[in-house]
Amino acid sequence: MSFRYFSGINKPGLNTLVQGTPSYTYYLDSWGANQYGQLGLGNITKYSSPKQVGSLTDWSVIPIGYYSVVSIKTDGTLWAWGRNNYGQLGLNNNTNYSSPKQVGALTAWLTVSAGYSHCAAVKTDGTLWTWGRNQAGALGLGNTTNYSSPKQVGALTTWLKVAASGYTGYTLAIKTDGTLWSWGGNNYGQQGNGTISPSQSPAQVGALTDWSTVVSYAYSDFVVATKTNGTMWSWGINNNGQLGLNNRTYYSSPKQIGALTTWLNVACGVKHSAVTKTDGTLWTWGQNLDGNLGLGNTTAYSSPKQVGSLTTWLKTAGGYNFCMSSKTDGTLWSWGLNGNGQLGLGNTTNYSSPKQIGSLTNWGTISCFYESSFALAY
């Protein structure tokens, strides 16, 4: 039995595992900064409104790293483009590319995550693979050697979800049994294992078996995760209140954010977070220099604050001082820093509250990093 990540609104669901290959088509759009060709448009021109990446209609997963992008198509192939100074594109070289290039010839990729300069991916057989910069052992291979093509981490076939992150390089992953694992850099306790010591191989975080999602930002050293019971947890650096714990204390092990059990979709920016609940409300916290919390101001908050009163928010994505979110009606919204047009609004004006991107109602999976944005349209 094989699985693919499926994307779309009012279909089986965003990033929901379904058997086989979906029959729907998905266009990939990008906009914002493009100095390394990370928009995949065959140039290094920045754009302040969405532009379609090629003519293909089979894109599925679109995580963005630091000026680099890795993506999976519905046929299970893996593609990459953008900055490649540490081989983080997995193409067995260090050449930058401004248009998508296939990574190998395999059709068995399930999910992938891009960090600052390394990547981690899981195949449909449950094996885990990493490549790119290996500072502090971020690749989990028991060494600090950089690799420009995918290398298997151990021999286990029970990996499910993965998050590559951090300038110093660290990785977290969830197995099919609900356990959480981490490795790599750990200067702020971002591994969640109660220490600030780096490790070069995967080690389990605690003994719990109820982890559901784990999220970090490719240039940050804090983590937000959810459990199967709907609770939300965080750990790592907290100098801007980005852990949502109503303080600015660093934590090297998971701490629960409040007592609610209704958290659903989590996104992290460089120093802020955005999350939707099961009731469709949107909540943000952390640094707010450019209005990136969407609250109509530039005040920082160290605990979750509701963005407006709407109950139609679906997915969120965080970048460098900006956010993007989709609604259940298929519309797409953004707010915060906009110096390179990363909000997709056709201008470079900052906004401290959500603004709709165009008038389309067919937006699916979204992703953004630093000053670039991506979204699937079906």
Buried (B, 14 or more C-beta within 10 A) or exposed (E): EEBBBBBBBEBEBBBEEEEEBBEBBBBBBBBBBBBBBBBBBBEBEBBBBBBBBEEBBBBBBBBBBBBBBBBBBBEBBBBBBBBBBBBBBBBBEBEBBBBBBEBBEBBBBBBBBBBBBBBBBBBBEBBBBBBBBBBBBBBBBBEBEBBBBBBEBEEBEEBBBBBBBBBBBBBBBBBEEBBBBBBBBBBBBBBBBBEBEBBBBBEEBEEBEEBBBBBBBBBBBBBBBBBEEBBBBBBBBBBBBBBBBBEBEBBBBBBEBEEBEEBBBBBBBBBBBBBBBEEBBBBBBBBBBBBBBBBBEBEBBBBBBEBEEBEEBBBBBBBBBBBBBBBBEBBBBBBBBBBBBBBBBBEBEBBBBBBEBBEBEBBBBBBBBBBBBBBBBB
